[in-house]
Amino acid sequence: MWSLTFLHSNDIHGRLGALSRLTTMARQVQTEAQAAGRTVFRWDAGDAFDRRFEECRLTRGVALPPVLAAAGVTVQTLGNDLWISYGPAALTRLTERATYTLLAANLRAEDGSPLGRLQSSLLVEGPTTRLANPTTLRKKSVLHAFYSRSAR
């Protein structure tokens, strides 16, 4: 039987000390899960970035992907702080630095194309499993309106 394990974190908000402690615990659990034959994803579910922290603010978020990758993150859904604070261009730069999968089903450029390397879903080998950053049509249209206004 195929088994899939998600080790989930969210709302790190730039607190690298908390991320370090979480990474230590996640690596222990991941080692045990893999020893039991399970496929493991380390999933950060958003808001790793926080402009209140200098490392985040000064780099507009691009310093975080290498840190998250070193922490073992394999999949990340994005929070709202980065694109609200710095817009689509900063988000595109962040996606270029990430070595893991970035999910955001509801973030698009004004012309409707994906921003950078963002994916709306992830297909995992094995029994078909689709991961998506869920959104409602209403939220999607609000985000399109935000980008349309901010791009001018």
GROMACS elastic network, one bead per residue, 0.5 to 0.9 nm:
[ bonds ]
;  ai    aj funct       b0    kb
    2    37     6  0.82038   500
    2    38     6  0.70775   500
    2    39     6  0.80456   500
    2   126     6  0.71106   500
    2   127     6  0.76252   500
    3    37     6  0.74921   500
    3    39     6  0.62593   500
    3    40     6  0.86873   500
    4    38     6  0.55706   500
    4    40     6  0.59834   500
    4    41     6  0.78123   500
    5    30     6  0.84758   500
    5    33     6  0.73977   500
    5    38     6  0.65021   500
    5    39     6  0.60648   500
    5    41     6  0.62598   500
    5    42     6  0.84712   500
    6    39     6  0.85896   500
    6    40     6  0.58783   500
    6    42     6  0.58921   500
    6    43     6  0.64436   500
    7    26     6  0.67364   500
    7    29     6  0.82240   500
    7    30     6  0.77314   500
    7    40     6  0.73410   500
    7    41     6  0.61891   500
    7    43     6  0.58772   500
    7    44     6  0.83072   500
    8    26     6  0.88703   500
    8    41     6  0.83215   500
    8    42     6  0.61545   500
    8    44     6  0.58145   500
    8    45     6  0.68260   500
    9    12     6  0.75109   500
    9    22     6  0.82494   500
    9    42     6  0.80738   500
    9    43     6  0.63169   500
    9    45     6  0.59745   500
    9    46     6  0.79773   500
   10    13     6  0.83390   500
   10    43     6  0.83276   500
   10    44     6  0.53865   500
   10    46     6  0.51935   500
   10    47     6  0.62783   500
   10    48     6  0.67475   500
   10    79     6  0.87997   500
   11    14     6  0.84744   500
   11    44     6  0.84307   500
   11    45     6  0.76511   500
   11    46     6  0.60614   500
   11    48     6  0.56756   500
   11    49     6  0.82885   500
   11    79     6  0.82159   500
   12    15     6  0.56896   500
   12    16     6  0.77741   500
   12    18     6  0.71976   500
   12    19     6  0.67336   500
   12    44     6  0.86636   500
   12    46     6  0.79761   500
   12    47     6  0.62075   500
   12    49     6  0.72908   500
   12    50     6  0.82999   500
   13    16     6  0.85663   500
   13    46     6  0.87964   500
   13    47     6  0.55557   500
   13    49     6  0.50671   500
   13    51     6  0.83169   500
   13    52     6  0.84894   500
   13    53     6  0.82098   500
   14    17     6  0.88907   500
   14    18     6  0.87910   500
   14    19     6  0.83442   500
   14    47     6  0.82087   500
   14    48     6  0.56220   500
   14    49     6  0.51539   500
   14    50     6  0.52110   500
   14    51     6  0.79269   500
   14    52     6  0.80618   500
   14    53     6  0.60983   500
   14    54     6  0.88679   500
   14    55     6  0.78365   500
   14    56     6  0.67239   500
   14    64     6  0.82963   500
   15    18     6  0.54956   500
   15    19     6  0.63898   500
   15    20     6  0.88592   500
   15    48     6  0.81052   500
   15    49     6  0.87947   500
   15    50     6  0.84969   500
   15    53     6  0.78921   500
   16    20     6  0.61105   500
   16    21     6  0.87499   500
   16    67     6  0.86929   500
   17    20     6  0.50845   500
   17    21     6  0.64799   500
   17    22     6  0.86495   500
   18    21     6  0.52394   500
   18    22     6  0.60986   500
   18    23     6  0.84951   500
   19    22     6  0.50201   500
   19    23     6  0.59431   500
   19    24     6  0.86452   500
   19    68     6  0.84977   500
   19    71     6  0.75726   500
   20    23     6  0.50936   500
   20    24     6  0.63964   500
   20    25     6  0.88820   500
   20    71     6  0.73414   500
   21    24     6  0.52694   500
   21    25     6  0.65212   500
   21    26     6  0.86746   500
   22    25     6  0.52347   500
   22    26     6  0.60041   500
   22    27     6  0.85693   500
   22    71     6  0.86888   500
   23    27     6  0.59994   500
   23    28     6  0.86270   500
   23    71     6  0.55628   500
   23    72     6  0.72707   500
   24    27     6  0.53601   500
   24    28     6  0.65774   500
   24    29     6  0.89725   500
   24    71     6  0.85056   500
   25    28     6  0.52946   500
   25    29     6  0.64397   500
   25    30     6  0.86069   500
   26    29     6  0.51315   500
   26    30     6  0.58684   500
   26    31     6  0.84761   500
   26    42     6  0.78938   500
   26    71     6  0.89778   500
   26    72     6  0.85191   500
   27    31     6  0.60285   500
   27    32     6  0.86188   500
   27    71     6  0.87297   500
   27    72     6  0.78892   500
   28    31     6  0.52530   500
   28    32     6  0.64417   500
   28    33     6  0.87515   500
   29    32     6  0.51742   500
   29    33     6  0.61386   500
   29    34     6  0.85993   500
   30    33     6  0.50450   500
   30    34     6  0.60165   500
   30    35     6  0.84052   500
   30    38     6  0.89435   500
   30    40     6  0.65204   500
   30    41     6  0.85078   500
   30    42     6  0.83535   500
   31    34     6  0.52621   500
   31    35     6  0.60732   500
   31    36     6  0.86632   500
   32    35     6  0.50889   500
   32    36     6  0.63535   500
   32    37     6  0.88987   500
   32    38     6  0.89289   500
   33    36     6  0.50969   500
   33    37     6  0.65592   500
   33    38     6  0.54122   500
   33    39     6  0.75654   500
   33    40     6  0.70633   500
   34    39     6  0.63563   500
   34    40     6  0.68158   500
   35    38     6  0.73782   500
   41    72     6  0.88782   500
   41    73     6  0.75627   500
   41    74     6  0.59313   500
   41    75     6  0.69102   500
   42    72     6  0.64289   500
   42    74     6  0.52828   500
   42    75     6  0.63485   500
   42    76     6  0.84132   500
   43    46     6  0.89927   500
   43    72     6  0.89513   500
   43    73     6  0.58875   500
   43    74     6  0.62184   500
   43    76     6  0.55272   500
   43    77     6  0.78308   500
   44    47     6  0.83673   500
   44    48     6  0.75235   500
   44    68     6  0.85181   500
   44    73     6  0.65580   500
   44    74     6  0.82028   500
   44    75     6  0.64308   500
   44    77     6  0.64165   500
   44    78     6  0.82336   500
   45    48     6  0.82470   500
   45    75     6  0.82263   500
   45    76     6  0.56659   500
   45    78     6  0.66640   500
   45    79     6  0.74653   500
   45   133     6  0.86927   500
   46    49     6  0.80708   500
   46    76     6  0.67029   500
   46    77     6  0.51820   500
   46    80     6  0.78042   500
   47    50     6  0.69802   500
   47    77     6  0.85540   500
   47    78     6  0.64003   500
   47    80     6  0.66676   500
   47    81     6  0.67305   500
   47    82     6  0.82962   500
   48    64     6  0.79004   500
   48    68     6  0.86301   500
   48    78     6  0.79363   500
   48    79     6  0.72604   500
   48    81     6  0.89672   500
   49    52     6  0.89896   500
   49    53     6  0.84329   500
   49    56     6  0.61977   500
   49    57     6  0.87038   500
   49    60     6  0.88442   500
   49    61     6  0.63259   500
   49    64     6  0.72846   500
   49    78     6  0.88589   500
   49    79     6  0.77067   500
   49    80     6  0.88355   500
   49    81     6  0.67159   500
   49    82     6  0.65331   500
   50    53     6  0.60121   500
   50    54     6  0.88487   500
   50    56     6  0.61036   500
   50    57     6  0.73529   500
   50    61     6  0.82282   500
   50    81     6  0.64386   500
   50    82     6  0.74380   500
   51    54     6  0.69992   500
   51    55     6  0.82377   500
   51    56     6  0.54349   500
   51    58     6  0.83317   500
   51    60     6  0.77007   500
   51    61     6  0.81858   500
   51    81     6  0.74982   500
   51    82     6  0.77480   500
   51    85     6  0.78697   500
   52    55     6  0.89217   500
   52    56     6  0.75298   500
   52    57     6  0.67469   500
   53    56     6  0.54884   500
   53    57     6  0.60981   500
   53    58     6  0.85399   500
   54    58     6  0.57141   500
   54    59     6  0.82099   500
   55    58     6  0.57047   500
   55    59     6  0.63248   500
   55    60     6  0.82698   500
   55    61     6  0.77396   500
   55    63     6  0.68952   500
   55    64     6  0.81998   500
   56    59     6  0.55694   500
   56    60     6  0.56159   500
   56    62     6  0.75717   500
   56    63     6  0.67533   500
   56    64     6  0.71474   500
   57    60     6  0.50253   500
   57    61     6  0.67114   500
   58    61     6  0.78649   500
   58    63     6  0.89215   500
   59    62     6  0.55230   500
   59    63     6  0.59590   500
   59    64     6  0.87060   500
   60    63     6  0.77904   500
   60    82     6  0.73532   500
   60    85     6  0.86063   500
   60    86     6  0.70261   500
   60    90     6  0.64720   500
   60    91     6  0.86846   500
   60    94     6  0.83288   500
   61    64     6  0.56846   500
   61    65     6  0.79566   500
   61    82     6  0.68730   500
   61    90     6  0.74638   500
   61    91     6  0.80473   500
   61    93     6  0.85811   500
   61    94     6  0.63523   500
   62    65     6  0.64109   500
   62    66     6  0.83170   500
   62    90     6  0.78858   500
   62    91     6  0.85333   500
   62    93     6  0.66684   500
   62    95     6  0.83239   500
   62    96     6  0.86554   500
   62    97     6  0.66331   500
   62    98     6  0.85951   500
   63    66     6  0.65134   500
   63    67     6  0.70680   500
   63    94     6  0.81684   500
   63    97     6  0.82980   500
   64    67     6  0.51027   500
   64    68     6  0.60707   500
   64    69     6  0.85112   500
   64    94     6  0.80454   500
   64    97     6  0.86074   500
   64    98     6  0.84731   500
   65    68     6  0.50907   500
   65    69     6  0.59947   500
   65    70     6  0.85083   500
   65    94     6  0.70003   500
   65    95     6  0.80906   500
   65    97     6  0.59586   500
   65    99     6  0.73864   500
   65   100     6  0.82839   500
   66    69     6  0.50091   500
   66    70     6  0.60858   500
   66    71     6  0.85239   500
   66    97     6  0.71049   500
   66    98     6  0.67007   500
   66    99     6  0.77054   500
   67    70     6  0.51223   500
   67    71     6  0.62173   500
   67    72     6  0.88244   500
   68    72     6  0.64561   500
   68    73     6  0.55089   500
   68    74     6  0.85903   500
   68    98     6  0.85333   500
   68   100     6  0.89055   500
   69    72     6  0.50972   500
   69    73     6  0.51596   500
   69    74     6  0.70676   500
   69    98     6  0.74651   500
   69    99     6  0.67784   500
   69   100     6  0.68855   500
   70    73     6  0.74326   500
   73    76     6  0.71048   500
   73   100     6  0.69840   500
   73   101     6  0.89337   500
   74    99     6  0.81710   500
   74   101     6  0.62905   500
   74   102     6  0.87127   500
   75   100     6  0.57643   500
   75   102     6  0.59578   500
   75   103     6  0.73544   500
   75   122     6  0.88763   500
   76   100     6  0.74867   500
   76   101     6  0.62871   500
   76   103     6  0.59941   500
   76   104     6  0.87113   500
   77   101     6  0.85368   500
   77   102     6  0.57783   500
   77   104     6  0.58638   500
   77   132     6  0.84018   500
   77   133     6  0.63941   500
   78    81     6  0.87746   500
   78    82     6  0.84262   500
   78   102     6  0.72267   500
   78   103     6  0.67498   500
   78   104     6  0.63228   500
   78   133     6  0.84746   500
   79    82     6  0.72477   500
   79    83     6  0.83111   500
   79   104     6  0.89943   500
   80    83     6  0.59799   500
   80    84     6  0.60400   500
   80    85     6  0.84601   500
   81    84     6  0.52469   500
   81    85     6  0.58561   500
   81    86     6  0.83507   500
   82    85     6  0.52286   500
   82    86     6  0.58560   500
   82    87     6  0.70743   500
   82    88     6  0.88319   500
   82    90     6  0.74605   500
   82    91     6  0.68093   500
   83    86     6  0.52826   500
   83    88     6  0.59571   500
   83    89     6  0.84838   500
   83    90     6  0.71084   500
   83    91     6  0.60495   500
   84    87     6  0.58138   500
   84    88     6  0.87136   500
   84   146     6  0.88453   500
   86    89     6  0.74068   500
   86    90     6  0.57463   500
   86    91     6  0.76699   500
   87    90     6  0.58469   500
   87    91     6  0.65721   500
   87    92     6  0.89738   500
   87   147     6  0.76990   500
   87   150     6  0.74501   500
   87   151     6  0.83420   500
   88    92     6  0.61092   500
   88    93     6  0.86927   500
   88   107     6  0.87841   500
   88   108     6  0.84477   500
   88   109     6  0.71788   500
   88   115     6  0.70624   500
   88   116     6  0.89438   500
   88   147     6  0.75811   500
   88   151     6  0.85146   500
   89    92     6  0.51222   500
   89    93     6  0.63576   500
   89    94     6  0.87397   500
   89   115     6  0.84104   500
   89   116     6  0.88020   500
   90    93     6  0.50939   500
   90    94     6  0.62399   500
   90    95     6  0.87621   500
   91    94     6  0.50591   500
   91    95     6  0.63499   500
   91    96     6  0.88281   500
   91   115     6  0.73676   500
   91   116     6  0.74930   500
   92    95     6  0.51589   500
   92    96     6  0.64737   500
   92   115     6  0.56764   500
   92   117     6  0.73326   500
   92   118     6  0.82923   500
   93    96     6  0.51799   500
   93    97     6  0.67737   500
   93   116     6  0.73452   500
   94    97     6  0.53563   500
   94    98     6  0.65524   500
   94   116     6  0.82996   500
   95    98     6  0.52478   500
   95    99     6  0.84009   500
   95   101     6  0.89414   500
   95   102     6  0.71975   500
   95   115     6  0.82037   500
   95   116     6  0.56854   500
   95   117     6  0.54214   500
   95   118     6  0.67450   500
   96    99     6  0.81274   500
   96   116     6  0.67384   500
   96   117     6  0.67817   500
   98   101     6  0.75072   500
   98   102     6  0.77113   500
   98   117     6  0.86874   500
   99   102     6  0.89355   500
  101   117     6  0.82197   500
  101   118     6  0.76706   500
  101   119     6  0.74814   500
  101   122     6  0.79153   500
  102   117     6  0.71113   500
  102   118     6  0.52506   500
  102   119     6  0.60975   500
  102   120     6  0.84451   500
  102   121     6  0.88744   500
  103   117     6  0.88963   500
  103   118     6  0.56304   500
  103   120     6  0.54595   500
  103   121     6  0.61833   500
  103   122     6  0.76362   500
  103   131     6  0.83700   500
  103   132     6  0.66749   500
  103   133     6  0.62324   500
  104   107     6  0.58134   500
  104   108     6  0.86996   500
  104   118     6  0.61210   500
  104   119     6  0.60445   500
  104   120     6  0.51994   500
  104   121     6  0.76845   500
  104   132     6  0.72114   500
  104   133     6  0.54093   500
  104   134     6  0.83271   500
  105   108     6  0.82769   500
  105   118     6  0.82158   500
  105   119     6  0.68145   500
  105   121     6  0.69361   500
  105   132     6  0.63269   500
  105   133     6  0.53592   500
  105   134     6  0.67626   500
  105   135     6  0.70969   500
  105   140     6  0.85903   500
  106   120     6  0.74560   500
  106   133     6  0.76392   500
  106   134     6  0.80309   500
  106   135     6  0.64952   500
  106   136     6  0.86112   500
  106   137     6  0.87340   500
  106   139     6  0.77844   500
  106   140     6  0.53045   500
  106   141     6  0.86464   500
  106   143     6  0.72114   500
  106   144     6  0.84249   500
  107   112     6  0.87289   500
  107   114     6  0.71321   500
  107   115     6  0.70193   500
  107   118     6  0.81743   500
  107   120     6  0.86114   500
  107   140     6  0.75985   500
  107   143     6  0.68559   500
  107   144     6  0.76179   500
  107   147     6  0.89577   500
  108   111     6  0.76202   500
  108   112     6  0.52562   500
  108   113     6  0.56184   500
  108   115     6  0.55533   500
  108   118     6  0.88062   500
  108   143     6  0.82175   500
  108   144     6  0.70924   500
  108   147     6  0.82364   500
  109   112     6  0.51858   500
  109   113     6  0.53828   500
  109   114     6  0.61072   500
  109   115     6  0.57031   500
  109   144     6  0.78528   500
  109   147     6  0.71590   500
  109   148     6  0.85799   500
  110   113     6  0.74579   500
  110   144     6  0.66814   500
  110   145     6  0.86235   500
  110   147     6  0.61777   500
  110   148     6  0.58437   500
  110   151     6  0.78779   500
  111   114     6  0.89460   500
  112   115     6  0.88541   500
  112   144     6  0.83697   500
  114   117     6  0.72198   500
  114   118     6  0.61893   500
  114   119     6  0.73785   500
  114   120     6  0.85620   500
  115   118     6  0.58273   500
  115   119     6  0.87089   500
  116   119     6  0.89555   500
  119   122     6  0.72125   500
  119   132     6  0.85889   500
  120   131     6  0.82939   500
  120   132     6  0.59003   500
  120   133     6  0.69653   500
  121   130     6  0.62703   500
  121   131     6  0.51926   500
  121   133     6  0.73406   500
  122   129     6  0.79405   500
  122   130     6  0.56972   500
  122   131     6  0.53177   500
  122   132     6  0.69224   500
  123   128     6  0.69033   500
  123   129     6  0.59473   500
  123   130     6  0.52359   500
  123   131     6  0.70536   500
  124   127     6  0.77200   500
  124   128     6  0.64997   500
  124   129     6  0.57352   500
  124   130     6  0.70478   500
  124   131     6  0.85385   500
  125   128     6  0.68389   500
  125   129     6  0.79365   500
  126   129     6  0.78534   500
  131   134     6  0.86560   500
  132   135     6  0.87282   500
  135   138     6  0.81358   500
  135   139     6  0.63248   500
  135   140     6  0.67024   500
  136   139     6  0.52995   500
  136   140     6  0.62820   500
  136   141     6  0.87966   500
  137   141     6  0.62695   500
  137   142     6  0.86690   500
  138   141     6  0.53288   500
  138   142     6  0.63759   500
  138   143     6  0.88425   500
  139   143     6  0.62495   500
  139   144     6  0.86810   500
  140   143     6  0.51910   500
  140   144     6  0.63111   500
  140   145     6  0.86636   500
  141   144     6  0.50255   500
  141   145     6  0.61477   500
  141   146     6  0.86055   500
  142   145     6  0.50422   500
  142   146     6  0.62036   500
  142   147     6  0.87818   500
  143   147     6  0.62945   500
  143   148     6  0.85346   500
  144   147     6  0.52298   500
  144   148     6  0.61067   500
  144   149     6  0.86603   500
  145   148     6  0.50045   500
  145   149     6  0.61777   500
  145   150     6  0.85601   500
  146   149     6  0.52772   500
  146   150     6  0.60703   500
  146   151     6  0.84788   500
  147   150     6  0.50664   500
  147   151     6  0.58324   500
  147   152     6  0.87981   500
  148   151     6  0.54458   500
  148   152     6  0.70517   500
  149   152     6  0.59013   500
